[in-house]
Amino acid sequence: MTESEWISLRHAAELLGVHPATVRKWADDGELPFRRTPGKHRRFRRQDILRHAETRGELQPLEVQVIIQNALGQTRMGVGAGSLQNQHWYGALTDSTRQQLRQEGMKTLDGIRTYLAAGAPDALLGEAITLGKNYAQLLSNEDVLLADAVRGFFYFSDFVINSIVTWSEITPQHNTSVEWGQLLRQVNAFINTILLSIIEYYESE
């Protein structure tokens, strides 16, 4: 086995979409095999990470489930770090609206998961339109401006895009660049449909 097949704790966490401390715990509990470098750093085999990821979800292909797991993990870490609190529009939201936004965020990830797993059919873009309207309505009711609504949407949608990039960088041999490009276009189609739905809702107000 070559050295390139081993990845760091940080890369393993990025691939799985969880905090590095979670990966460390899984390793300590024997759920994830690892070895240590001469400097005592943990290294994990890509195939072990992929196998572990596969057992954490039911939808195929594997790329879809890992991308969603990764995006969810990044979102939780981003919100937990308090970076959203620095956004004036987010700080002005009620706790109830924040909770509803979290629920809509989960629905969005599920929508992307279903859309990709089904082969990205246009028929499923209707769900993206509904998600956009729901998101826009929540923020519009709190008097959030369109520009800030779009900023908030980009904050979360970037996690999905970053997940695809992370997956392609960590496992470049898993798919061709053409396949990664197709996956990215499919995700963008869903995300852009949500964004257009947000804008259309605000313009109809």
BALOBA-1460 file (C-alpha; in Angstrom, 3 decimals):
// residues 205
<rec num="1" residu="m" x="0.000" y="0.000" z="0.000"/>
<rec num="2" residu="t" x="1.421" y="3.382" z="-1.024"/>
<rec num="3" residu="e" x="1.718" y="6.411" z="1.211"/>
<rec num="4" residu="s" x="-0.788" y="8.286" z="-1.009"/>
<rec num="5" residu="e" x="-3.527" y="5.933" z="0.152"/>
<rec num="6" residu="w" x="-3.254" y="7.317" z="3.703"/>
<rec num="7" residu="i" x="-4.925" y="10.589" z="4.666"/>
<rec num="8" residu="s" x="-4.722" y="12.832" z="7.710"/>
<rec num="9" residu="l" x="-7.267" y="13.145" z="10.496"/>
<rec num="10" residu="r" x="-8.383" y="16.493" z="9.103"/>
<rec num="11" residu="h" x="-8.924" y="15.085" z="5.610"/>
<rec num="12" residu="a" x="-10.809" y="12.114" z="7.039"/>
<rec num="13" residu="a" x="-13.090" y="14.496" z="8.937"/>
<rec num="14" residu="e" x="-13.662" y="16.594" z="5.811"/>
<rec num="15" residu="l" x="-14.500" y="13.509" z="3.798"/>
<rec num="16" residu="l" x="-16.985" y="12.256" z="6.385"/>
<rec num="17" residu="g" x="-18.410" y="15.712" z="7.076"/>
<rec num="18" residu="v" x="-17.834" y="15.537" z="10.818"/>
<rec num="19" residu="h" x="-15.649" y="17.297" z="13.358"/>
<rec num="20" residu="p" x="-12.086" y="15.922" z="13.685"/>
<rec num="21" residu="a" x="-12.869" y="15.074" z="17.317"/>
<rec num="22" residu="t" x="-15.590" y="12.715" z="16.088"/>
<rec num="23" residu="v" x="-13.151" y="10.887" z="13.821"/>
<rec num="24" residu="r" x="-10.681" y="10.691" z="16.704"/>
<rec num="25" residu="k" x="-13.360" y="9.115" z="18.901"/>
<rec num="26" residu="w" x="-14.314" y="6.592" z="16.212"/>
<rec num="27" residu="a" x="-10.659" y="5.678" z="15.917"/>
<rec num="28" residu="d" x="-10.240" y="5.334" z="19.679"/>
<rec num="29" residu="d" x="-13.386" y="3.177" z="19.823"/>
<rec num="30" residu="g" x="-12.011" y="0.884" z="17.135"/>
<rec num="31" residu="e" x="-14.552" y="1.872" z="14.480"/>
<rec num="32" residu="l" x="-11.888" y="3.316" z="12.181"/>
<rec num="33" residu="p" x="-8.502" y="1.611" z="11.714"/>
<rec num="34" residu="f" x="-5.528" y="3.944" z="11.685"/>
<rec num="35" residu="r" x="-1.780" y="4.047" z="12.061"/>
<rec num="36" residu="r" x="0.555" y="6.669" z="13.471"/>
<rec num="37" residu="t" x="3.377" y="8.477" z="11.749"/>
<rec num="38" residu="p" x="6.806" y="8.784" z="13.408"/>
<rec num="39" residu="g" x="5.518" y="12.145" z="14.656"/>
<rec num="40" residu="k" x="2.555" y="10.386" z="16.344"/>
<rec num="41" residu="h" x="-0.029" y="11.775" z="13.915"/>
<rec num="42" residu="r" x="-2.951" y="9.569" z="12.910"/>
<rec num="43" residu="r" x="-3.291" y="8.408" z="9.318"/>
<rec num="44" residu="f" x="-6.341" y="6.680" z="7.851"/>
<rec num="45" residu="r" x="-6.721" y="4.600" z="4.710"/>
<rec num="46" residu="r" x="-9.067" y="6.100" z="2.147"/>
<rec num="47" residu="q" x="-10.791" y="2.761" z="1.615"/>
<rec num="48" residu="d" x="-11.554" y="2.480" z="5.346"/>
<rec num="49" residu="i" x="-13.038" y="5.983" z="5.330"/>
<rec num="50" residu="l" x="-15.154" y="5.175" z="2.284"/>
<rec num="51" residu="r" x="-16.344" y="1.933" z="3.830"/>
<rec num="52" residu="h" x="-17.280" y="3.741" z="7.046"/>
<rec num="53" residu="a" x="-19.118" y="6.420" z="5.062"/>
<rec num="54" residu="e" x="-21.059" y="3.776" z="3.184"/>
<rec num="55" residu="t" x="-22.369" y="2.279" z="6.420"/>
<rec num="56" residu="r" x="-23.660" y="5.673" z="7.598"/>
<rec num="57" residu="g" x="-26.326" y="6.073" z="4.927"/>
<rec num="58" residu="e" x="-28.689" y="4.195" z="2.676"/>
<rec num="59" residu="l" x="-28.770" y="6.207" z="-0.536"/>
<rec num="60" residu="q" x="-26.456" y="5.481" z="-3.418"/>
<rec num="61" residu="p" x="-24.238" y="6.360" z="-5.135"/>
<rec num="62" residu="l" x="-21.666" y="6.702" z="-2.396"/>
<rec num="63" residu="e" x="-20.573" y="10.128" z="-3.666"/>
<rec num="64" residu="v" x="-24.044" y="11.509" z="-2.999"/>
<rec num="65" residu="q" x="-24.274" y="10.340" z="0.587"/>
<rec num="66" residu="v" x="-20.759" y="11.499" z="1.474"/>
<rec num="67" residu="i" x="-21.261" y="14.921" z="-0.108"/>
<rec num="68" residu="i" x="-24.427" y="15.437" z="1.944"/>
<rec num="69" residu="q" x="-22.757" y="14.178" z="5.120"/>
<rec num="70" residu="n" x="-19.825" y="16.476" z="4.462"/>
<rec num="71" residu="a" x="-22.030" y="19.504" z="3.792"/>
<rec num="72" residu="l" x="-24.090" y="18.835" z="6.920"/>
<rec num="73" residu="g" x="-20.957" y="18.509" z="9.015"/>
<rec num="74" residu="q" x="-19.475" y="21.732" z="7.641"/>
<rec num="75" residu="t" x="-22.745" y="23.546" z="8.254"/>
<rec num="76" residu="r" x="-22.924" y="22.384" z="11.863"/>
<rec num="77" residu="m" x="-19.328" y="23.377" z="12.483"/>
<rec num="78" residu="g" x="-19.848" y="26.754" z="10.801"/>
<rec num="79" residu="v" x="-22.947" y="27.559" z="12.823"/>
<rec num="80" residu="g" x="-21.393" y="26.178" z="15.997"/>
<rec num="81" residu="a" x="-18.377" y="28.413" z="15.535"/>
<rec num="82" residu="g" x="-20.669" y="31.420" z="15.714"/>
<rec num="83" residu="s" x="-19.697" y="32.932" z="12.366"/>
<rec num="84" residu="l" x="-23.345" y="33.564" z="11.527"/>
<rec num="85" residu="q" x="-23.768" y="35.647" z="14.659"/>
<rec num="86" residu="n" x="-21.593" y="38.301" z="13.018"/>
<rec num="87" residu="q" x="-24.186" y="38.742" z="10.272"/>
<rec num="88" residu="h" x="-26.510" y="41.559" z="11.329"/>
<rec num="89" residu="w" x="-29.533" y="40.084" z="9.552"/>
<rec num="90" residu="y" x="-29.106" y="36.699" z="11.238"/>
<rec num="91" residu="g" x="-28.694" y="38.257" z="14.658"/>
<rec num="92" residu="a" x="-32.043" y="40.004" z="14.232"/>
<rec num="93" residu="l" x="-33.978" y="36.794" z="13.556"/>
<rec num="94" residu="t" x="-36.215" y="35.272" z="16.200"/>
<rec num="95" residu="d" x="-35.300" y="31.897" z="17.678"/>
<rec num="96" residu="s" x="-38.393" y="30.427" z="16.044"/>
<rec num="97" residu="t" x="-37.311" y="31.576" z="12.589"/>
<rec num="98" residu="r" x="-33.793" y="30.274" z="13.127"/>
<rec num="99" residu="q" x="-35.210" y="26.878" z="14.047"/>
<rec num="100" residu="q" x="-37.391" y="26.877" z="10.949"/>
<rec num="101" residu="l" x="-34.392" y="27.822" z="8.812"/>
<rec num="102" residu="r" x="-32.481" y="24.869" z="10.221"/>
<rec num="103" residu="q" x="-35.363" y="22.606" z="9.285"/>
<rec num="104" residu="e" x="-35.473" y="24.075" z="5.780"/>
<rec num="105" residu="g" x="-31.726" y="23.533" z="5.528"/>
<rec num="106" residu="m" x="-32.191" y="19.838" z="6.292"/>
<rec num="107" residu="k" x="-34.965" y="19.649" z="3.706"/>
<rec num="108" residu="t" x="-32.650" y="21.268" z="1.174"/>
<rec num="109" residu="l" x="-29.917" y="18.704" z="1.781"/>
<rec num="110" residu="d" x="-32.471" y="15.915" z="1.496"/>
<rec num="111" residu="g" x="-33.764" y="17.490" z="-1.704"/>
<rec num="112" residu="i" x="-30.280" y="17.590" z="-3.195"/>
<rec num="113" residu="r" x="-29.667" y="14.011" z="-2.075"/>
<rec num="114" residu="t" x="-32.872" y="12.778" z="-3.729"/>
<rec num="115" residu="y" x="-32.242" y="14.819" z="-6.873"/>
<rec num="116" residu="l" x="-28.694" y="13.511" z="-7.364"/>
<rec num="117" residu="a" x="-29.525" y="9.926" z="-6.439"/>
<rec num="118" residu="a" x="-32.345" y="9.929" z="-9.005"/>
<rec num="119" residu="g" x="-30.022" y="11.134" z="-11.764"/>
<rec num="120" residu="a" x="-30.937" y="14.842" z="-11.583"/>
<rec num="121" residu="p" x="-34.262" y="14.761" z="-13.495"/>
<rec num="122" residu="d" x="-35.911" y="18.103" z="-14.287"/>
<rec num="123" residu="a" x="-39.115" y="16.776" z="-12.727"/>
<rec num="124" residu="l" x="-37.545" y="17.023" z="-9.274"/>
<rec num="125" residu="l" x="-36.613" y="20.694" z="-9.655"/>
<rec num="126" residu="g" x="-40.117" y="21.554" z="-8.485"/>
<rec num="127" residu="e" x="-38.921" y="20.690" z="-4.972"/>
<rec num="128" residu="a" x="-36.135" y="23.255" z="-5.352"/>
<rec num="129" residu="i" x="-38.698" y="25.914" z="-6.277"/>
<rec num="130" residu="t" x="-40.744" y="25.108" z="-3.174"/>
<rec num="131" residu="l" x="-37.646" y="25.207" z="-0.963"/>
<rec num="132" residu="g" x="-36.723" y="28.623" z="-2.346"/>
<rec num="133" residu="k" x="-40.183" y="30.019" z="-1.688"/>
<rec num="134" residu="n" x="-40.233" y="28.670" z="1.860"/>
<rec num="135" residu="y" x="-36.804" y="30.164" z="2.611"/>
<rec num="136" residu="a" x="-37.748" y="33.518" z="1.091"/>
<rec num="137" residu="q" x="-41.043" y="33.648" z="2.963"/>
<rec num="138" residu="l" x="-39.367" y="33.013" z="6.297"/>
<rec num="139" residu="l" x="-36.849" y="35.808" z="5.815"/>
<rec num="140" residu="s" x="-39.269" y="38.204" z="4.170"/>
<rec num="141" residu="n" x="-41.574" y="37.883" z="7.167"/>
<rec num="142" residu="e" x="-38.638" y="39.028" z="9.321"/>
<rec num="143" residu="d" x="-38.091" y="42.030" z="6.998"/>
<rec num="144" residu="v" x="-34.780" y="40.635" z="5.768"/>
<rec num="145" residu="l" x="-33.754" y="42.336" z="2.516"/>
<rec num="146" residu="l" x="-33.300" y="40.310" z="-0.673"/>
<rec num="147" residu="a" x="-29.552" y="40.963" z="-0.738"/>
<rec num="148" residu="d" x="-29.173" y="39.559" z="2.775"/>
<rec num="149" residu="a" x="-31.412" y="36.600" z="1.951"/>
<rec num="150" residu="v" x="-29.120" y="35.780" z="-0.978"/>
<rec num="151" residu="r" x="-26.022" y="36.200" z="1.212"/>
<rec num="152" residu="g" x="-27.487" y="33.745" z="3.698"/>
<rec num="153" residu="f" x="-28.315" y="31.267" z="0.953"/>
<rec num="154" residu="f" x="-24.768" y="31.453" z="-0.422"/>
<rec num="155" residu="y" x="-23.387" y="30.906" z="3.085"/>
<rec num="156" residu="f" x="-25.035" y="27.478" z="3.225"/>
<rec num="157" residu="s" x="-24.940" y="26.469" z="-0.447"/>
<rec num="158" residu="d" x="-21.172" y="27.006" z="-0.472"/>
<rec num="159" residu="f" x="-20.863" y="24.109" z="1.969"/>
<rec num="160" residu="v" x="-22.329" y="21.762" z="-0.642"/>
<rec num="161" residu="i" x="-19.984" y="23.012" z="-3.357"/>
<rec num="162" residu="n" x="-17.015" y="22.769" z="-0.987"/>
<rec num="163" residu="s" x="-18.004" y="19.191" z="-0.193"/>
<rec num="164" residu="i" x="-17.831" y="18.214" z="-3.867"/>
<rec num="165" residu="v" x="-14.435" y="19.867" z="-4.203"/>
<rec num="166" residu="t" x="-13.172" y="18.171" z="-1.036"/>
<rec num="167" residu="w" x="-14.366" y="14.752" z="-2.187"/>
<rec num="168" residu="s" x="-12.799" y="15.144" z="-5.641"/>
<rec num="169" residu="e" x="-9.467" y="16.275" z="-4.177"/>
<rec num="170" residu="i" x="-9.240" y="13.534" z="-1.569"/>
<rec num="171" residu="t" x="-10.299" y="10.717" z="-3.894"/>
<rec num="172" residu="p" x="-9.217" y="11.878" z="-7.380"/>
<rec num="173" residu="q" x="-9.027" y="8.303" z="-8.640"/>
<rec num="174" residu="h" x="-12.639" y="7.530" z="-7.725"/>
<rec num="175" residu="n" x="-14.203" y="9.333" z="-10.709"/>
<rec num="176" residu="t" x="-12.982" y="11.131" z="-13.817"/>
<rec num="177" residu="s" x="-12.879" y="14.915" z="-14.111"/>
<rec num="178" residu="v" x="-15.792" y="14.658" z="-16.549"/>
<rec num="179" residu="e" x="-17.901" y="12.857" z="-13.953"/>
<rec num="180" residu="w" x="-17.016" y="15.411" z="-11.278"/>
<rec num="181" residu="g" x="-17.948" y="18.184" z="-13.695"/>
<rec num="182" residu="q" x="-21.300" y="16.576" z="-14.386"/>
<rec num="183" residu="l" x="-22.007" y="16.188" z="-10.663"/>
<rec num="184" residu="l" x="-21.139" y="19.821" z="-10.034"/>
<rec num="185" residu="r" x="-23.425" y="20.965" z="-12.859"/>
<rec num="186" residu="q" x="-26.265" y="18.906" z="-11.415"/>
<rec num="187" residu="v" x="-25.816" y="20.406" z="-7.967"/>
<rec num="188" residu="n" x="-25.632" y="23.892" z="-9.456"/>
<rec num="189" residu="a" x="-28.881" y="23.283" z="-11.348"/>
<rec num="190" residu="f" x="-30.681" y="22.486" z="-8.082"/>
<rec num="191" residu="i" x="-29.047" y="25.325" z="-6.145"/>
<rec num="192" residu="n" x="-29.651" y="27.889" z="-8.905"/>
<rec num="193" residu="t" x="-33.310" y="26.883" z="-9.088"/>
<rec num="194" residu="i" x="-33.650" y="27.579" z="-5.363"/>
<rec num="195" residu="l" x="-31.905" y="30.928" z="-5.785"/>
<rec num="196" residu="l" x="-34.168" y="31.994" z="-8.666"/>
<rec num="197" residu="s" x="-37.201" y="30.966" z="-6.620"/>
<rec num="198" residu="i" x="-35.995" y="33.181" z="-3.742"/>
<rec num="199" residu="i" x="-35.572" y="36.165" z="-6.061"/>
<rec num="200" residu="e" x="-38.934" y="35.605" z="-7.755"/>
<rec num="201" residu="y" x="-40.679" y="35.469" z="-4.381"/>
<rec num="202" residu="y" x="-39.179" y="38.772" z="-3.283"/>
<rec num="203" residu="e" x="-40.032" y="40.430" z="-6.602"/>
<rec num="204" residu="s" x="-43.636" y="39.290" z="-6.323"/>
<rec num="205" residu="e" x="-44.044" y="40.871" z="-2.895"/>
